Amino acid sequence: MQNLARIVFGILLISSCKTALFDAEPGVAQQTFPAALQGSYYIKVPSSFFKRVTITDTVYLFIAPSYFETRDSNATKVTQLDEQTGLRLVNGKHYVLTSHDSEYPQYWNYTLIEPTKKGARFYAFIEEKNTPLPSYFKRSFVAVTNAGDSVFAYQPNDKQLGAYIEKVLRKKDALELVRIQR
């Protein structure tokens, strides 16, 4: 299971970056994944994510109406849409998967999920050096890490989040999911 988590989250979280924290869930809660996203996928790892790492295992993702399942040869992890992990519709067109942050559980991490012709793309909201996040959202101080870095939480509203998705996030690298045809 650790290999699976390391692969999936390692792809989304580049080692020198961390996920952005948000103080609220955006948009309108969805009880189920839309039909356009439901199905079986394999994860296509872009070579730009791992230049020195060889991934020898294929990671599969299955999106059902109310949960998603990640699977490799070692383990399977099922994640339900519930109070810990939610699907939100922002501005009537962007699906954002939200989950409580593991280190700061009162805050949320976001991942944009976008259907494509061949499958789907996942975009992680990453806070990196010279991040444009403060240009789009107000932020508040959360803590100082053991390494001396400041941690901030962003205060989203749907209009700002939609603008950030369109102007910044969709221009970044995404995790490609290729639909498995049955």
Accessible surface in RSA format (square Angstrom, percent):
REM  Atomic radii and reference values for relative SASA: ProtOr
REM  Chains: A
REM  Algorithm: Lee & Richards
REM  Probe-radius: 1.40
REM  Slices: 20
REM RES _ NUM      All-atoms   Total-Side   Main-Chain    Non-polar    All polar
REM                ABS   REL    ABS   REL    ABS   REL    ABS   REL    ABS   REL
RES MET A   1    82.84  42.9  61.28  40.6  21.56  51.3  54.31  46.2  28.53  37.8
RES GLN A   2   136.05  76.1 130.23  95.2   5.81  13.8  43.94  93.5  92.10  69.9
RES ASN A   3    69.23  47.7  66.49  64.3   2.74   6.6   8.50  20.5  60.72  58.7
RES LEU A   4     1.40   0.8   1.37   1.0   0.03   0.1   1.37   1.0   0.03   0.1
RES ALA A   5    33.22  30.5  30.26  46.7   2.95   6.7  32.88  46.3   0.34   0.9
RES ARG A   6   150.15  63.0 138.80  70.8  11.36  27.0  76.01 103.9  74.14  44.9
RES ILE A   7    28.02  15.9  25.58  19.1   2.44   5.9  28.02  20.2   0.00   0.0
RES VAL A   8    16.53  10.9  16.53  15.0   0.00   0.0  16.53  14.4   0.00   0.0
RES PHE A   9   102.21  51.1 101.63  62.9   0.58   1.5 102.17  61.9   0.04   0.1
RES GLY A  10    25.65  31.6   0.00   N/A  25.65  31.6  19.20  52.7   6.44  14.4
RES ILE A  11     0.23   0.1   0.04   0.0   0.18   0.4   0.04   0.0   0.18   0.5
RES LEU A  12    23.42  13.0  17.31  12.4   6.11  15.4  19.32  13.6   4.11  11.1
RES LEU A  13    59.04  32.9  52.90  37.8   6.14  15.4  52.90  37.2   6.14  16.5
RES ILE A  14    77.54  44.1  74.03  55.2   3.51   8.5  77.36  55.7   0.19   0.5
RES SER A  15   119.02 100.6  78.12 104.3  40.90  94.2  58.65 124.9  60.37  84.6
RES SER A  16   102.90  86.9  62.81  83.8  40.08  92.3  56.08 119.4  46.81  65.6
RES CYS A  17    22.89  17.3   7.89   8.8  14.99  35.2   3.07   7.8  19.82  21.4
RES LYS A  18    79.08  38.6  76.05  46.7   3.02   7.2  76.71  69.0   2.37   2.5
RES THR A  19    29.08  20.7  23.63  24.0   5.46  13.0  12.97  17.4  16.11  24.4
RES ALA A  20     0.09   0.1   0.00   0.0   0.09   0.2   0.00   0.0   0.09   0.2
RES LEU A  21     7.04   3.9   7.04   5.0   0.00   0.0   7.04   4.9   0.00   0.0
RES PHE A  22     0.00   0.0   0.00   0.0   0.00   0.0   0.00   0.0   0.00   0.0
RES ASP A  23    60.11  42.1  38.25  38.1  21.85  51.7  14.54  34.2  45.57  45.4
RES ALA A  24    44.88  41.3  40.98  63.2   3.90   8.9  44.88  63.2   0.00   0.0
RES GLU A  25    53.82  30.9  33.37  25.2  20.45  48.7   5.94  11.5  47.88  39.1
RES PRO A  26     5.37   3.9   0.25   0.2   5.12  18.6   5.37   4.4   0.00   0.0
RES GLY A  27    20.58  25.4   0.00   N/A  20.58  25.4   1.74   4.8  18.85  42.2
RES VAL A  28    99.94  65.8  96.40  87.3   3.54   8.5  99.94  86.8   0.00   0.0
RES ALA A  29    50.19  46.1  34.69  53.5  15.49  35.2  34.69  48.9  15.49  41.0
RES GLN A  30    45.44  25.4  35.91  26.2   9.54  22.7   3.20   6.8  42.24  32.0
RES GLN A  31   144.73  80.9 131.22  95.9  13.51  32.2  61.69 131.3  83.04  63.0
RES THR A  32    68.11  48.4  63.54  64.4   4.57  10.9  35.35  47.5  32.75  49.5
RES PHE A  33     2.66   1.3   1.12   0.7   1.54   4.0   1.12   0.7   1.54   4.4
RES PRO A  34    30.11  21.9  18.83  17.2  11.28  41.0  30.11  24.9   0.00   0.0
RES ALA A  35    88.79  81.6  67.86 104.7  20.93  47.6  69.25  97.5  19.54  51.8
RES ALA A  36    58.39  53.7  40.53  62.5  17.86  40.6  53.44  75.3   4.96  13.1
RES LEU A  37     0.00   0.0   0.00   0.0   0.00   0.0   0.00   0.0   0.00   0.0
RES GLN A  38    51.57  28.8  44.32  32.4   7.25  17.3  11.63  24.8  39.95  30.3
RES GLY A  39    18.65  23.0   0.00   N/A  18.65  23.0  18.02  49.4   0.63   1.4
RES SER A  40    12.67  10.7   9.32  12.4   3.36   7.7   6.80  14.5   5.87   8.2
RES TYR A  41     0.20   0.1   0.00   0.0   0.20   0.5   0.00   0.0   0.20   0.2
RES TYR A  42    85.35  39.8  85.35  48.6   0.00   0.0  51.15  38.4  34.20  42.2
RES ILE A  43    12.90   7.3   2.99   2.2   9.90  23.9   2.99   2.2   9.90  26.9
RES LYS A  44   118.01  57.6 114.21  70.1   3.81   9.1  61.93  55.7  56.08  59.7
RES VAL A  45    47.76  31.4  24.17  21.9  23.58  56.8  24.17  21.0  23.58  64.0
RES PRO A  46    32.82  23.9  24.28  22.1   8.54  31.0  32.80  27.1   0.02   0.1
RES SER A  47    97.17  82.1  82.54 110.2  14.62  33.7  54.04 115.1  43.13  60.4
RES SER A  48    61.94  52.3  41.51  55.4  20.43  47.1  40.96  87.2  20.98  29.4
RES PHE A  49    34.74  17.4  11.73   7.3  23.02  59.9  13.73   8.3  21.01  60.1
RES PHE A  50    49.78  24.9  37.42  23.2  12.36  32.2  39.59  24.0  10.19  29.2
RES LYS A  51   175.22  85.5 135.34  83.0  39.88  95.0  84.66  76.2  90.57  96.5
RES ARG A  52   234.96  98.7 197.33 100.6  37.64  89.6  80.36 109.8 154.60  93.7
RES VAL A  53    86.30  56.8  70.03  63.4  16.27  39.2  73.40  63.8  12.90  35.0
RES THR A  54   117.01  83.2  90.51  91.8  26.49  63.1  60.74  81.6  56.26  85.1
RES ILE A  55    50.07  28.5  20.26  15.1  29.81  71.8  22.41  16.1  27.66  75.1
RES THR A  56   131.64  93.6  89.32  90.6  42.31 100.8  66.95  89.9  64.69  97.8
RES ASP A  57    38.79  27.2  29.75  29.6   9.04  21.4  18.80  44.3  19.99  19.9
RES THR A  58    61.16  43.5  53.05  53.8   8.11  19.3  21.46  28.8  39.69  60.0
RES VAL A  59     4.36   2.9   2.89   2.6   1.47   3.5   2.89   2.5   1.47   4.0
RES TYR A  60    71.82  33.5  71.57  40.7   0.25   0.7  34.38  25.8  37.44  46.2
RES LEU A  61     5.89   3.3   4.37   3.1   1.53   3.8   5.06   3.6   0.83   2.2
RES PHE A  62    73.12  36.6  72.50  44.9   0.63   1.6  72.50  44.0   0.63   1.8
RES ILE A  63     2.70   1.5   1.83   1.4   0.88   2.1   1.83   1.3   0.88   2.4
RES ALA A  64     4.90   4.5   3.92   6.0   0.98   2.2   4.90   6.9   0.00   0.0
RES PRO A  65    69.17  50.4  69.17  63.1   0.00   0.0  69.17  57.1   0.00   0.0
RES SER A  66    47.67  40.3  47.35  63.2   0.31   0.7  24.13  51.4  23.54  33.0
RES TYR A  67    61.76  28.8  61.76  35.1   0.00   0.0  31.83  23.9  29.93  36.9
RES PHE A  68    30.09  15.1  30.09  18.6   0.00   0.0  30.09  18.2   0.00   0.0
RES GLU A  69    41.36  23.7  40.57  30.7   0.78   1.9   0.46   0.9  40.89  33.4
RES THR A  70    12.47   8.9  12.47  12.6   0.00   0.0   7.08   9.5   5.39   8.1
RES ARG A  71   105.76  44.4 105.76  53.9   0.00   0.0  27.38  37.4  78.38  47.5
RES ASP A  72     8.99   6.3   0.26   0.3   8.72  20.6   1.99   4.7   6.99   7.0
RES SER A  73    96.77  81.8  51.88  69.2  44.88 103.4  51.05 108.7  45.71  64.0
RES ASN A  74    92.89  64.1  58.32  56.4  34.57  83.2  17.26  41.5  75.63  73.1
RES ALA A  75    20.56  18.9   9.41  14.5  11.15  25.4  19.74  27.8   0.82   2.2
RES THR A  76    68.42  48.7  41.42  42.0  27.00  64.3  27.50  36.9  40.92  61.9
RES LYS A  77    89.25  43.5  84.79  52.0   4.46  10.6  55.36  49.8  33.89  36.1
RES VAL A  78    72.66  47.8  47.77  43.2  24.89  60.0  47.77  41.5  24.89  67.5
RES THR A  79    22.87  16.3  20.81  21.1   2.07   4.9  17.72  23.8   5.15   7.8
RES GLN A  80    89.17  49.9  84.46  61.7   4.72  11.2  38.70  82.4  50.47  38.3
RES LEU A  81    29.62  16.5   7.11   5.1  22.51  56.6   7.86   5.5  21.76  58.6
RES ASP A  82    70.17  49.1  44.59  44.4  25.58  60.5  31.87  75.0  38.29  38.2
RES GLU A  83   132.80  76.2 115.99  87.7  16.82  40.0  64.48 124.7  68.33  55.8
RES GLN A  84    94.96  53.1  94.24  68.9   0.72   1.7  41.71  88.8  53.25  40.4
RES THR A  85    13.71   9.7  13.65  13.8   0.06   0.1   2.62   3.5  11.09  16.8
RES GLY A  86    10.64  13.1   0.00   N/A  10.64  13.1  10.39  28.5   0.25   0.6
RES LEU A  87     1.52   0.8   0.00   0.0   1.52   3.8   0.00   0.0   1.52   4.1
RES ARG A  88    40.65  17.1  40.65  20.7   0.00   0.0   0.91   1.2  39.74  24.1
RES LEU A  89    37.57  20.9  35.93  25.7   1.64   4.1  35.93  25.2   1.64   4.4
RES VAL A  90     0.00   0.0   0.00   0.0   0.00   0.0   0.00   0.0   0.00   0.0
RES ASN A  91    72.72  50.1  37.61  36.3  35.11  84.5  27.56  66.3  45.16  43.6
RES GLY A  92    61.09  75.3   0.00   N/A  61.09  75.3  27.35  75.1  33.74  75.6
RES LYS A  93   131.47  64.1 105.25  64.6  26.23  62.4  66.62  60.0  64.85  69.1
RES HIS A  94    10.88   5.9   9.31   6.5   1.57   4.0   6.00   6.2   4.89   5.7
RES TYR A  95    43.05  20.1  42.00  23.9   1.05   2.7  17.83  13.4  25.23  31.1
RES VAL A  96     0.00   0.0   0.00   0.0   0.00   0.0   0.00   0.0   0.00   0.0
RES LEU A  97    19.76  11.0  17.76  12.7   2.00   5.0  17.79  12.5   1.97   5.3
RES THR A  98     0.13   0.1   0.00   0.0   0.13   0.3   0.13   0.2   0.00   0.0
RES SER A  99    39.90  33.7  39.90  53.3   0.00   0.0  19.40  41.3  20.50  28.7
RES HIS A 100    54.11  29.6  37.90  26.3  16.21  41.5  27.89  28.7  26.22  30.5
RES ASP A 101    16.36  11.5  14.93  14.9   1.43   3.4   0.22   0.5  16.14  16.1
RES SER A 102   117.07  98.9  79.59 106.2  37.48  86.3  57.58 122.6  59.49  83.3
RES GLU A 103   124.75  71.6 100.52  76.0  24.23  57.7  40.07  77.5  84.69  69.1
RES TYR A 104    37.30  17.4  36.65  20.9   0.65   1.7  31.27  23.5   6.03   7.4
RES PRO A 105    81.79  59.6  77.88  71.0   3.90  14.2  78.21  64.6   3.57  22.2
RES GLN A 106   112.93  63.1  90.07  65.8  22.86  54.4  56.53 120.3  56.40  42.8
RES TYR A 107    35.62  16.6  35.62  20.3   0.00   0.0   7.38   5.5  28.24  34.8
RES TRP A 108    26.79  10.8  26.79  13.0   0.00   0.0  15.67   8.4  11.12  18.0
RES ASN A 109    20.99  14.5  20.06  19.4   0.93   2.2   9.43  22.7  11.56  11.2
RES TYR A 110     2.83   1.3   0.00   0.0   2.83   7.4   0.09   0.1   2.73   3.4
RES THR A 111    20.98  14.9  20.98  21.3   0.00   0.0   1.37   1.8  19.61  29.6
RES LEU A 112     1.71   1.0   1.71   1.2   0.00   0.0   1.71   1.2   0.00   0.0
RES ILE A 113     2.50   1.4   0.91   0.7   1.59   3.8   0.91   0.7   1.59   4.3
RES GLU A 114    23.80  13.7  22.86  17.3   0.94   2.2  16.54  32.0   7.26   5.9
RES PRO A 115    56.07  40.9  41.27  37.6  14.80  53.8  41.43  34.2  14.64  91.0
RES THR A 116    40.44  28.8  15.28  15.5  25.16  60.0  24.03  32.3  16.41  24.8
RES LYS A 117   215.98 105.4 171.21 105.1  44.76 106.6 123.42 111.1  92.56  98.6
RES LYS A 118   163.20  79.6 153.89  94.4   9.31  22.2 103.41  93.1  59.79  63.7
RES GLY A 119     0.86   1.1   0.00   N/A   0.86   1.1   0.19   0.5   0.67   1.5
RES ALA A 120     0.00   0.0   0.00   0.0   0.00   0.0   0.00   0.0   0.00   0.0
RES ARG A 121    79.66  33.4  79.66  40.6   0.00   0.0   3.31   4.5  76.35  46.3
RES PHE A 122    18.47   9.2  17.78  11.0   0.69   1.8  17.78  10.8   0.69   2.0
RES TYR A 123     9.77   4.6   9.44   5.4   0.33   0.9   0.98   0.7   8.80  10.8
RES ALA A 124    14.12  13.0   5.54   8.5   8.59  19.5   5.54   7.8   8.59  22.7
RES PHE A 125     0.42   0.2   0.02   0.0   0.40   1.0   0.02   0.0   0.40   1.1
RES ILE A 126    16.86   9.6  13.45  10.0   3.41   8.2  13.45   9.7   3.41   9.3
RES GLU A 127    20.45  11.7  16.54  12.5   3.91   9.3  10.35  20.0  10.10   8.2
RES GLU A 128    57.93  33.3  46.99  35.6  10.94  26.0  20.88  40.4  37.05  30.2
RES LYS A 129   182.84  89.2 153.84  94.4  28.99  69.0 107.88  97.1  74.96  79.8
RES ASN A 130   140.52  96.9 100.13  96.8  40.39  97.3  40.03  96.3 100.49  97.1
RES THR A 131    24.15  17.2  10.88  11.0  13.27  31.6  10.50  14.1  13.65  20.6
RES PRO A 132    39.62  28.9  34.87  31.8   4.76  17.3  39.62  32.7   0.00   0.0
RES LEU A 133     0.00   0.0   0.00   0.0   0.00   0.0   0.00   0.0   0.00   0.0
RES PRO A 134    57.56  42.0  36.80  33.6  20.76  75.4  37.19  30.7  20.37 126.6
RES SER A 135    95.63  80.8  52.69  70.3  42.94  98.9  34.52  73.5  61.11  85.6
RES TYR A 136    46.46  21.7  39.89  22.7   6.57  17.1  28.49  21.4  17.98  22.2
RES PHE A 137     5.57   2.8   0.00   0.0   5.57  14.5   2.71   1.6   2.85   8.2
RES LYS A 138   153.96  75.1 144.91  88.9   9.05  21.6  95.58  86.0  58.39  62.2
RES ARG A 139   107.66  45.2  80.24  40.9  27.41  65.3  12.08  16.5  95.58  57.9
RES SER A 140    42.04  35.5  36.32  48.5   5.73  13.2  32.83  69.9   9.21  12.9
RES PHE A 141   118.30  59.2  91.96  57.0  26.34  68.5  91.96  55.8  26.34  75.4
RES VAL A 142    32.10  21.1   5.41   4.9  26.69  64.3   7.82   6.8  24.27  65.8
RES ALA A 143    27.37  25.2  22.88  35.3   4.49  10.2  27.37  38.5   0.00   0.0
RES VAL A 144    90.32  59.4  64.34  58.2  25.98  62.6  64.34  55.9  25.98  70.5
RES THR A 145    40.82  29.0  29.64  30.1  11.18  26.6  35.30  47.4   5.52   8.4
RES ASN A 146   170.62 117.7 128.53 124.2  42.09 101.4  40.89  98.4 129.73 125.4
RES ALA A 147    88.80  81.7  47.47  73.3  41.34  94.0  60.54  85.3  28.26  74.9
RES GLY A 148    52.02  64.1   0.00   N/A  52.02  64.1  25.47  69.9  26.55  59.5
RES ASP A 149    82.96  58.1  79.39  79.0   3.57   8.4  17.26  40.6  65.69  65.5
RES SER A 150    52.91  44.7  37.52  50.1  15.40  35.5   9.47  20.2  43.44  60.9
RES VAL A 151     3.96   2.6   3.96   3.6   0.00   0.0   3.96   3.4   0.00   0.0
RES PHE A 152    44.74  22.4  44.59  27.6   0.15   0.4  44.59  27.0   0.15   0.4
RES ALA A 153     0.00   0.0   0.00   0.0   0.00   0.0   0.00   0.0   0.00   0.0
RES TYR A 154     0.00   0.0   0.00   0.0   0.00   0.0   0.00   0.0   0.00   0.0
RES GLN A 155    65.58  36.7  59.22  43.3   6.36  15.1  17.29  36.8  48.29  36.6
RES PRO A 156    23.85  17.4   2.20   2.0  21.65  78.7   2.29   1.9  21.56 134.0
RES ASN A 157    74.46  51.3  67.96  65.7   6.50  15.6  40.05  96.4  34.41  33.3
RES ASP A 158    50.04  35.1  45.96  45.7   4.08   9.7  17.63  41.5  32.41  32.3
RES LYS A 159   172.17  84.0 164.66 101.0   7.51  17.9 109.42  98.5  62.75  66.8
RES GLN A 160    58.61  32.8  56.02  40.9   2.60   6.2  19.68  41.9  38.94  29.5
RES LEU A 161     0.00   0.0   0.00   0.0   0.00   0.0   0.00   0.0   0.00   0.0
RES GLY A 162     3.81   4.7   0.00   N/A   3.81   4.7   3.81  10.5   0.00   0.0
RES ALA A 163    32.00  29.4  23.78  36.7   8.22  18.7  29.88  42.1   2.12   5.6
RES TYR A 164     0.77   0.4   0.77   0.4   0.00   0.0   0.00   0.0   0.77   0.9
RES ILE A 165     0.00   0.0   0.00   0.0   0.00   0.0   0.00   0.0   0.00   0.0
RES GLU A 166    65.19  37.4  52.33  39.6  12.86  30.6  28.57  55.3  36.62  29.9
RES LYS A 167   127.44  62.2 117.94  72.4   9.50  22.6  68.84  62.0  58.60  62.4
RES VAL A 168    23.63  15.5  19.82  17.9   3.81   9.2  22.61  19.6   1.02   2.8
RES LEU A 169     1.01   0.6   1.01   0.7   0.00   0.0   1.01   0.7   0.00   0.0
RES ARG A 170    99.10  41.6  80.65  41.1  18.45  43.9  13.11  17.9  85.99  52.1
RES LYS A 171   164.97  80.5 126.62  77.7  38.35  91.3  88.70  79.8  76.27  81.2
RES LYS A 172    73.55  35.9  57.17  35.1  16.38  39.0  39.30  35.4  34.25  36.5
RES ASP A 173    92.40  64.7  70.69  70.4  21.71  51.3  13.17  31.0  79.23  79.0
RES ALA A 174    11.80  10.8   3.74   5.8   8.06  18.3   4.43   6.2   7.37  19.5
RES LEU A 175     2.70   1.5   1.60   1.1   1.10   2.8   1.60   1.1   1.10   3.0
RES GLU A 176    51.23  29.4  51.23  38.8   0.00   0.0  20.33  39.3  30.90  25.2
RES LEU A 177     2.09   1.2   0.00   0.0   2.09   5.2   0.00   0.0   2.09   5.6
RES VAL A 178    33.52  22.1  33.52  30.4   0.00   0.0  33.52  29.1   0.00   0.0
RES ARG A 179    63.92  26.8  55.04  28.1   8.88  21.1  23.67  32.4  40.25  24.4
RES ILE A 180    62.42  35.5  52.97  39.5   9.44  22.8  56.54  40.7   5.88  15.9
RES GLN A 181   144.79  81.0 118.78  86.8  26.01  61.9  61.35 130.6  83.44  63.3
RES ARG A 182   233.56  98.1 153.90  78.5  79.66 189.7 103.41 141.3 130.15  78.9
END  Absolute sums over single chains surface
CHAIN  1 A    10170.0       8067.1       2102.9       5362.5       4807.6
END  Absolute sums over all chains
TOTAL         10170.0       8067.1       2102.9       5362.5       4807.6
